[in-house]
Amino acid sequence: MRVVIVALLLLPRQPSIAPVGMGEGQFMLDTVTPIPLGATTPEAAFVVQVTVTDADLDPVSLEVEVTLAAGAYTGVPNFVSPLQPGGVISLTVGPGDFGWMWRWRAVDSNGDASPWSEFGGNPSTACDVFINGPALPGSSKGPTKGHCGLTGFEVVFGLGIVALWRRRRRTLN
């Protein structure tokens, strides 16, 4: 009689390595025409593209957080792509008409995330893109006037002037 002893060697799971992204860009909806930093797009949205790799070859998703220019990031993504193999990941972002800044990170299927990376290399409160899109079907929205040169300070200052004008008008009546 022959006895066979089988030993299982259970090794602890090796820590996963966070994915890495590079080569980010913002594009028109055709995904080919680049939108220069601080430029206006006449479309209702724009496309974020990032080349993502994962050393563990885990599937990855692209997370994008978009906020008003001169606003503050929250750390919560507004747009998330489905998991997919590494490479160029495109994600359509349509936050609405106004000046926006955005940042991205890559997250693999194990939940390991790259650090957030702000687009453009411009000041963290500067506008990356201004959306001046067409009205949606069934909407009465007219074209928005504006550009990335309008900062959050100018918006707040302008709103303050309007509030003071209204208050003064009420006291005169």
MOTAPE-V981363 format. One record per backbone hydrogen bond with DSSP energy under -1.0 kcal/mol. CO is the residue of the C=O (numbers start at 1). NH is the residue of the N-H. E is the energy in kcal/mol with one decimal. If there is no record, write none. Layout:
BEGIN
co=CO nh=NH e=E
co=CO nh=NH e=E
END
This chain:
BEGIN
co=20 nh=53 e=-3.2
co=22 nh=51 e=-2.5
co=25 nh=49 e=-2.5
co=26 nh=35 e=-2.9
co=27 nh=47 e=-2.9
co=28 nh=31 e=-2.2
co=33 nh=28 e=-3.0
co=36 nh=39 e=-2.3
co=39 nh=130 e=-2.4
co=41 nh=132 e=-2.7
co=46 nh=93 e=-3.6
co=47 nh=27 e=-2.7
co=48 nh=91 e=-2.4
co=49 nh=25 e=-1.7
co=50 nh=89 e=-2.9
co=51 nh=22 e=-2.6
co=52 nh=87 e=-2.9
co=53 nh=20 e=-3.3
co=54 nh=57 e=-1.9
co=59 nh=109 e=-1.7
co=60 nh=84 e=-2.2
co=61 nh=107 e=-2.3
co=62 nh=81 e=-2.5
co=63 nh=105 e=-2.0
co=64 nh=78 e=-2.1
co=64 nh=79 e=-2.2
co=65 nh=103 e=-2.0
co=67 nh=101 e=-2.7
co=68 nh=71 e=-2.3
co=79 nh=64 e=-3.0
co=84 nh=60 e=-3.3
co=87 nh=52 e=-2.9
co=89 nh=50 e=-2.0
co=91 nh=48 e=-2.8
co=93 nh=46 e=-2.8
co=98 nh=131 e=-2.5
co=99 nh=69 e=-2.2
co=100 nh=128 e=-3.0
co=100 nh=129 e=-1.9
co=101 nh=67 e=-2.4
co=102 nh=119 e=-2.1
co=103 nh=65 e=-2.5
co=104 nh=117 e=-2.8
co=105 nh=63 e=-2.9
co=106 nh=114 e=-2.7
co=107 nh=61 e=-2.6
co=108 nh=111 e=-2.3
co=112 nh=108 e=-2.6
co=117 nh=104 e=-2.2
co=123 nh=126 e=-2.3
co=128 nh=38 e=-2.7
co=129 nh=100 e=-3.2
co=130 nh=41 e=-2.8
co=131 nh=98 e=-1.0
co=136 nh=139 e=-2.3
co=147 nh=150 e=-1.7
co=151 nh=155 e=-2.0
co=152 nh=156 e=-2.7
co=153 nh=157 e=-3.1
co=154 nh=158 e=-2.7
co=155 nh=159 e=-2.5
co=156 nh=160 e=-2.2
co=157 nh=161 e=-2.1
co=158 nh=162 e=-2.1
co=159 nh=163 e=-2.3
co=160 nh=164 e=-2.4
co=161 nh=165 e=-2.5
co=162 nh=166 e=-2.5
co=163 nh=167 e=-2.4
co=164 nh=168 e=-2.6
co=165 nh=169 e=-2.3
co=166 nh=170 e=-2.3
co=167 nh=171 e=-2.0
co=168 nh=172 e=-1.6
co=169 nh=173 e=-1.1
END
